[in-house]
Amino acid sequence: MDDRTVFTSRQEIEIAISAARQLGMRIGFVPTMGALHEGHLALVQRAMQECEFVILSIFVNPSQFNNSKDLEHYPRMLDKDMNKLKDFRNLIVFAPTVDEVYPPNDQFPGVYLEGLDTVLEGEFRPGHFHGVVHVVFNLFQIVNPDFAYFGLKDFQQVAIIQHMVRLLKLKIVIVPCPTLREKSGLAMSSRNLRLSDEEKVDALIIFKTLKLMIEKANHLSPKEVSEDAKVFFNSSKLKLEYLEIVDPQSLQKLTNNWVNGAVCCIAAFCGDVRLIDNMTVKS
């Protein structure tokens, strides 16, 4: 990969996309905020298997951070990211400025999220998902992909983006991809770069709790599983923010009865680093 495959302006990327369209290529898109890890690379690999032309964006989106310190500390390492992508041929990297993503004539129509944004992450990060759908819509308008690839570690984000695509009738297929994990079980995340070796061990309580919940789901109600899991989790060094079992469509909390695809979602602080994870409890 060389510098010519890194585009920073909307005009540059649109010219490249137009040329690909004229050749009848399917366009795949992997939006990221950088600090790339193996999970991101797996998304790129999947996109390149299914599309002839693939774009990966690197853009730390200010509008989805409701904590200024979190935005300030979010890792930015374009050179290292580019090095990780060096083995991918014919991959276009789009690293725009804020002004390119949010132009003066911003065409974002707004999206009614029907309560999907007020639970789980939304309860603790007000406005976060409005920032997410805004940036994803604007990037979709620039890239106009056929397929867009998202990791299921951000389960709620995927559900909300799928909702946006349906509501606005966008002709884009959202491809959810499985969460990649370290050998230890820790979900891969850019935020893991901020964890010490000791904290990475402490953070395994998240994975252990999720596995415990899957086991207990065979003979307990969602409410009982959640209560037992919280007791187990709270014996750790991490500070739990939420632990919920939810319907995969509505994201509403389950209490007495299970539904197919029920998902357990966890958010917790390991030191100053906020981590999230999830697993399907009932398939």
C-alpha positions as CSV (number, residue, x, y, z in Angstrom):
1,M,0.0,0.0,0.0
2,D,1.3,3.5,-0.8
3,D,0.3,7.0,-0.1
4,R,-1.8,7.3,-3.3
5,T,-4.4,5.0,-1.7
6,V,-5.0,7.3,1.2
7,F,-7.7,9.8,0.4
8,T,-8.6,12.7,2.6
9,S,-11.2,14.7,0.6
10,R,-14.7,13.9,-0.6
11,Q,-13.8,14.8,-4.1
12,E,-10.9,12.3,-4.3
13,I,-12.9,9.4,-3.0
14,E,-15.9,10.2,-5.2
15,I,-13.7,10.1,-8.3
16,A,-12.3,6.7,-7.3
17,I,-15.8,5.4,-6.6
18,S,-17.1,6.6,-9.9
19,A,-14.3,4.8,-11.8
20,A,-15.2,1.6,-9.9
21,R,-18.9,2.0,-10.6
22,Q,-18.1,2.3,-14.3
23,L,-16.3,-1.0,-14.2
24,G,-19.3,-2.7,-12.6
25,M,-17.5,-3.3,-9.3
26,R,-19.4,-4.0,-6.0
27,I,-18.3,-1.5,-3.4
28,G,-17.7,-2.6,0.2
29,F,-17.3,-0.2,3.1
30,V,-15.7,-0.7,6.5
31,P,-16.1,2.5,8.7
32,T,-13.7,2.7,11.6
33,M,-12.3,5.2,14.1
34,G,-8.8,3.8,13.6
35,A,-6.5,2.2,16.2
36,L,-7.1,-0.9,14.1
37,H,-6.9,-4.4,15.5
38,E,-7.5,-7.9,14.2
39,G,-11.3,-7.4,14.5
40,H,-11.1,-4.5,12.0
41,L,-8.8,-6.5,9.7
42,A,-11.4,-9.4,9.7
43,L,-14.0,-6.9,8.5
44,V,-11.7,-5.8,5.7
45,Q,-11.0,-9.5,4.8
46,R,-14.7,-10.3,4.7
47,A,-15.4,-7.2,2.5
48,M,-12.7,-8.1,0.1
49,Q,-14.0,-11.6,-0.3
50,E,-17.5,-10.2,-1.2
51,C,-16.7,-7.0,-3.1
52,E,-14.3,-6.0,-5.9
53,F,-13.7,-2.5,-4.5
54,V,-13.3,-1.9,-0.7
55,I,-13.0,1.4,1.2
56,L,-12.0,1.6,4.9
57,S,-12.6,4.9,6.6
58,I,-10.6,6.2,9.6
59,F,-12.4,9.0,11.3
60,V,-12.7,9.8,15.0
61,N,-16.2,11.2,15.1
62,P,-16.5,14.0,17.7
63,S,-20.3,14.0,17.6
64,Q,-20.7,10.5,19.2
65,F,-18.6,11.3,22.3
66,N,-20.5,12.7,25.2
67,N,-17.4,12.6,27.3
68,S,-14.7,15.1,26.2
69,K,-12.0,13.2,28.0
70,D,-12.9,10.0,26.2
71,L,-12.6,11.8,22.9
72,E,-9.3,13.4,23.9
73,H,-7.8,10.0,24.9
74,Y,-9.2,8.0,22.0
75,P,-6.1,6.6,20.2
76,R,-5.1,8.1,16.9
77,M,-2.3,6.3,15.1
78,L,-2.7,6.6,11.3
79,D,0.8,5.5,10.5
80,K,0.5,2.3,12.6
81,D,-3.0,1.7,11.1
82,M,-1.6,2.0,7.6
83,N,1.2,-0.4,8.4
84,K,-1.4,-3.0,9.6
85,L,-3.2,-2.6,6.2
86,K,-0.1,-3.0,4.1
87,D,-0.9,-6.6,3.0
88,F,-4.3,-5.7,1.6
89,R,-4.1,-4.9,-2.1
90,N,-6.5,-2.5,-3.9
91,L,-7.8,-1.3,-0.6
92,I,-8.7,2.4,-0.4
93,V,-8.3,4.2,2.9
94,F,-10.4,7.3,3.4
95,A,-9.2,9.5,6.3
96,P,-11.3,12.7,6.1
97,T,-11.3,15.8,8.1
98,V,-14.3,16.9,10.2
99,D,-15.2,19.5,7.5
100,E,-15.3,16.8,4.8
101,V,-17.6,14.7,6.8
102,Y,-19.8,17.5,8.1
103,P,-19.9,20.1,5.3
104,P,-21.9,23.4,5.6
105,N,-24.6,22.0,3.3
106,D,-25.0,18.8,5.5
107,Q,-27.9,16.8,4.1
108,F,-28.5,14.6,7.1
109,P,-32.3,14.3,7.4
110,G,-32.4,13.1,11.1
111,V,-33.6,9.7,12.1
112,Y,-36.3,8.8,14.7
113,L,-34.7,5.9,16.6
114,E,-37.9,4.6,18.3
115,G,-36.3,4.2,21.7
116,L,-33.5,2.1,20.4
117,D,-31.1,4.9,21.5
118,T,-32.4,5.3,25.1
119,V,-31.5,1.9,26.5
120,L,-28.2,0.2,27.3
121,E,-25.5,2.5,25.9
122,G,-28.0,5.2,25.2
123,E,-29.0,5.5,28.9
124,F,-25.5,6.2,29.9
125,R,-24.3,8.1,26.8
126,P,-27.1,10.5,25.9
127,G,-26.9,11.7,22.3
128,H,-24.3,9.1,21.4
129,F,-26.4,7.2,18.8
130,H,-27.6,10.4,17.2
131,G,-23.9,11.1,16.6
132,V,-23.4,7.6,15.2
133,V,-26.3,7.7,12.7
134,H,-25.3,11.2,11.6
135,V,-21.7,10.2,10.8
136,V,-22.6,6.9,9.3
137,F,-25.3,8.5,7.1
138,N,-22.8,11.1,5.9
139,L,-20.2,8.5,5.2
140,F,-22.7,6.4,3.3
141,Q,-23.6,9.5,1.2
142,I,-19.9,9.9,0.3
143,V,-19.0,6.3,-0.3
144,N,-22.4,5.0,-1.5
145,P,-21.5,1.4,-0.8
146,D,-23.4,-1.8,-1.8
147,F,-22.3,-3.5,1.4
148,A,-21.2,-2.0,4.8
149,Y,-19.5,-4.2,7.4
150,F,-19.8,-3.7,11.2
151,G,-18.6,-5.8,14.1
152,L,-21.2,-7.2,16.5
153,K,-19.2,-6.2,19.5
154,D,-21.2,-3.0,19.2
155,F,-24.4,-4.9,19.0
156,Q,-26.7,-1.9,19.7
157,Q,-24.9,0.2,17.1
158,V,-25.5,-2.5,14.4
159,A,-29.2,-2.7,15.4
160,I,-29.6,1.1,15.1
161,I,-27.7,1.4,11.8
162,Q,-30.0,-1.4,10.4
163,H,-33.0,0.6,11.6
164,M,-31.7,3.8,9.9
165,V,-31.1,1.9,6.6
166,R,-34.7,0.6,6.7
167,L,-36.3,3.9,7.7
168,L,-34.5,5.9,5.1
169,K,-34.8,3.1,2.5
170,L,-31.1,3.2,1.7
171,K,-30.0,0.7,-0.8
172,I,-27.1,-0.7,1.3
173,V,-26.8,-4.1,2.8
174,I,-25.5,-4.1,6.4
175,V,-23.3,-7.1,7.1
176,P,-22.9,-7.8,10.8
177,C,-19.7,-9.7,11.6
178,P,-18.9,-11.8,14.7
179,T,-16.9,-10.3,17.6
180,L,-13.2,-11.3,17.5
181,R,-11.6,-12.1,20.8
182,E,-8.1,-12.5,22.2
183,K,-7.1,-16.1,23.1
184,S,-8.1,-15.1,26.7
185,G,-11.6,-14.3,25.6
186,L,-11.3,-10.5,25.9
187,A,-13.2,-8.9,23.1
188,M,-10.8,-7.0,20.7
189,S,-11.2,-3.3,21.0
190,S,-9.2,-0.2,20.3
191,R,-9.7,0.8,24.0
192,N,-7.7,-2.3,25.0
193,L,-4.6,-0.3,24.1
194,R,-5.2,1.8,27.2
195,L,-5.3,-1.3,29.5
196,S,-2.2,-2.5,31.4
197,D,-1.4,-6.2,31.4
198,E,-2.9,-6.5,34.9
199,E,-6.1,-4.7,33.8
200,K,-6.4,-7.0,30.8
201,V,-6.5,-9.9,33.2
202,D,-9.0,-8.1,35.4
203,A,-11.2,-7.4,32.4
204,L,-11.7,-11.1,31.7
205,I,-14.5,-11.0,34.3
206,I,-16.7,-9.6,31.4
207,F,-16.1,-12.7,29.2
208,K,-16.5,-15.0,32.2
209,T,-19.8,-13.4,33.2
210,L,-21.2,-13.7,29.7
211,K,-20.2,-17.4,29.6
212,L,-21.8,-18.0,33.0
213,M,-25.1,-16.4,31.8
214,I,-25.2,-18.7,28.8
215,E,-24.9,-21.7,31.2
216,K,-27.6,-20.4,33.6
217,A,-30.0,-19.5,30.8
218,N,-30.8,-23.2,30.4
219,H,-32.7,-23.4,33.7
220,L,-33.3,-19.8,34.9
221,S,-35.4,-16.8,33.8
222,P,-33.7,-13.8,32.3
223,K,-34.2,-11.8,35.5
224,E,-32.7,-14.6,37.6
225,V,-29.7,-15.0,35.3
226,S,-29.1,-11.2,35.4
227,E,-29.3,-11.1,39.1
228,D,-26.8,-14.0,39.6
229,A,-24.5,-12.6,37.0
230,K,-24.4,-9.2,38.7
231,V,-23.4,-10.9,42.0
232,F,-20.6,-12.8,40.2
233,F,-19.4,-9.7,38.3
234,N,-19.4,-7.5,41.4
235,S,-16.8,-9.7,43.1
236,S,-14.3,-8.3,40.5
237,K,-12.2,-5.1,40.4
238,L,-14.3,-3.7,37.6
239,K,-17.1,-1.2,38.1
240,L,-20.3,-2.4,36.4
241,E,-22.3,0.2,34.6
242,Y,-25.0,-2.1,33.2
243,L,-25.8,-5.7,32.6
244,E,-28.9,-6.5,30.7
245,I,-30.5,-9.3,28.7
246,V,-32.5,-7.8,25.8
247,D,-34.7,-8.7,22.9
248,P,-32.4,-8.5,19.8
249,Q,-35.0,-6.5,17.8
250,S,-36.4,-4.0,20.3
251,L,-33.5,-4.0,22.7
252,Q,-36.0,-4.0,25.5
253,K,-35.0,-5.8,28.8
254,L,-36.2,-9.4,29.2
255,T,-37.4,-10.5,32.6
256,N,-39.7,-13.5,32.8
257,N,-39.5,-15.1,29.3
258,W,-36.8,-15.8,26.8
259,V,-36.9,-15.0,23.1
260,N,-34.8,-16.4,20.3
261,G,-31.6,-14.5,19.9
262,A,-31.7,-12.9,23.4
263,V,-28.5,-11.0,23.9
264,C,-26.7,-10.2,27.1
265,C,-25.0,-6.8,27.0
266,I,-22.4,-5.5,29.5
267,A,-20.6,-2.2,30.0
268,A,-18.1,-1.7,32.8
269,F,-15.1,0.4,33.7
270,C,-11.7,-1.2,34.1
271,G,-9.8,1.6,35.8
272,D,-10.6,4.6,33.6
273,V,-11.3,2.6,30.5
274,R,-14.9,1.8,29.6
275,L,-15.4,-1.6,28.0
276,I,-18.5,-3.2,26.4
277,D,-19.2,-6.7,25.3
278,N,-22.2,-9.0,24.5
279,M,-23.1,-12.5,23.6
280,T,-26.2,-14.2,22.3
281,V,-27.7,-16.1,25.3
282,K,-30.5,-18.0,23.5
283,S,-30.0,-19.1,19.9
